[in-house]
Amino acid sequence: KKKNPVVCAQGPAISPSRKMVARVLAICALASASLVDDDHVKRELQGADNTDALTSKWTSPELTGNLKVIQDTKKWWGRTRARWVVNLKAVDYEALGCTDGGDAFPWHVHAKWDHPDKDEAYGEDCGPAFTGGHYDPTFGCGPASDNQPEECAKVGRGKDDGEAQTCDVMADVSTCELGDLSGKTRKVSATTGKQAFDDPFFTNLDNVQDLSIVFHCGDGKRVACAKLRGQEPPIGPIGGETDAQGCYISAGYSWCASSEKCIRTWETECPA
């Protein structure tokens, strides 16, 4: 039986093997991640009926901004991929405690969030006791996997035995931990503005809700983290004073004319 070809953008068709399909998907994702279509990002940030999303935010003088991860739930592959959008309004790499001379943050989904009284933290409050190791349900088993060392040793990838796996997104994306966002996409630039990352290998967002996102210095030091929070439910009969467009002022909502909906400005940007 003849195999269907795989096409990346306008490139040539190829006859795929399993490993080749993984490589093509990775290459396409990396290519699209480096070319941010700002209009497309704005549309996704506005939300849609066929998307699920989680959010995080930072409000310190050294790091101010937000993060949103989105999945398309109507496409057959929607629960295995994700788009991450990071929008930094202020960032001071050195003031956060990074002394390695770098200019970008390695970042990862970590396996827990153990700060019941807050949704963001910095420095030592982002340590393993509060956020765990990398989220790794598929046993990618890099050195910082939350399954290291005991569980990874059971599958022959124990860090203590020198068998920890290296994420090789080009050769086989399944070697990567689901939480290793740097390995699957790229680092977050320590500059203000919006950055988008297409993740070719992820999981249903329900599985990572209430876990954490952690930013590191180039030398691995943890400097900022935040809880991955679920979206606020749609505005319903919650009561309280409303404005002329019907937005509930008492709940913090205001009208965004460009997206034609009620938003909370600290959670969702209103495009100009």
C-alpha positions, 0 to 999 in steps of 0.5 A, spaced: 500 500 500 502 506 497 504 511 503 501 518 503 507 523 503 508 528 508 509 536 506 512 541 510 510 548 508 511 548 500 517 543 501 518 537 497 513 531 498 517 525 502 515 518 503 515 517 511 518 512 516 516 513 523 522 516 525 522 521 519 515 523 520 518 525 527 523 529 524 519 533 519 514 535 525 520 537 529 523 541 523 516 544 521 515 546 528 522 549 529 521 553 523 515 556 525 517 558 532 522 562 529 517 566 525 512 569 529 506 571 525 504 577 530 496 577 527 496 570 528 498 570 536 493 576 537 488 571 534 490 566 539 490 570 545 483 573 544 481 565 545 476 561 541 471 556 542 476 550 539 481 552 544 483 550 551 489 554 555 493 555 561 496 562 563 501 564 568 504 571 570 509 575 573 509 581 577 516 583 580 520 589 577 525 584 575 520 580 571 513 582 569 509 579 563 505 573 562 505 566 559 499 562 555 499 555 552 494 554 547 491 547 544 486 546 538 481 541 541 478 540 534 484 537 530 486 530 531 493 532 533 490 537 538 492 534 544 499 532 542 501 539 541 501 546 544 503 553 542 506 557 548 506 565 547 510 569 552 509 576 553 514 580 557 513 587 559 519 588 563 525 583 564 532 584 568 536 578 567 542 580 572 537 583 577 533 576 577 540 573 580 543 571 573 550 572 573 552 567 567 552 573 562 547 570 558 541 573 555 536 567 555 532 563 560 532 555 559 524 554 561 521 547 563 514 545 565 515 542 572 512 537 576 508 540 582 506 547 585 507 547 592 505 554 594 498 554 596 498 562 598 501 565 591 501 563 584 508 566 582 515 566 586 522 567 585 529 564 587 529 559 592 522 559 592 522 555 585 527 550 588 525 542 588 521 542 594 516 547 591 516 545 584 519 538 583 523 536 577 521 536 569 514 534 568 516 527 564 510 522 564 513 519 558 520 517 561 524 522 557 529 521 563 533 527 562 538 529 568 533 534 571 527 529 570 522 528 576 523 521 575 530 521 576 534 517 579 529 511 582 524 511 576 528 512 570 533 507 573 528 502 572 528 503 565 535 504 564 536 511 564 538 513 571 542 519 572 546 516 577 548 510 572 550 515 567 545 513 563 540 520 563 537 521 556 539 527 551 533 531 548 534 530 540 528 533 537 531 533 530 532 525 530 526 523 535 522 528 539 520 522 543 527 522 547 525 529 550 521 530 556 514 533 555 516 539 560 523 540 557 520 546 553 527 549 551 529 542 548 523 542 544 523 549 542 528 554 544 530 558 550 526 565 552 529 571 550 531 575 556 528 581 552 521 585 552 516 583 547 512 577 545 515 570 543 511 564 540 513 557 541 510 551 537 511 545 541 511 538 537 510 534 543 506 535 549 500 532 552 492 534 554 493 541 558 488 538 563 494 534 565 499 540 567 494 544 570 496 547 577 503 544 575 509 550 574 513 553 569 520 555 571 525 560 568 532 558 569 539 562 568 543 559 563 547 556 568 541 552 571 539 556 577 532 557 578 530 564 578 522 565 577 516 560 577 509 561 576 503 556 577 499 554 570 492 556 572 486 554 568 482 559 564 477 563 568 470 561 566 466 565 561 462 571 564 455 568 566 450 570 572 455 572 577 452 578 579 455 585 580 455 592 577 456 592 569 458 597 564 455 599 558 457 593 554 455 588 560 462 587 563 462 585 570 466 591 573 466 588 580 469 581 577 475 586 574 472 585 567 472 591 562 471 591 554 476 590 549 473 593 543 478 590 538 476 583 540 469 585 542 469 581 548 470 582 556 477 581 559 481 582 565 487 586 562 492 583 567 490 576 564 489 578 557 492 583 553 487 588 549 490 588 542 491 595 539 
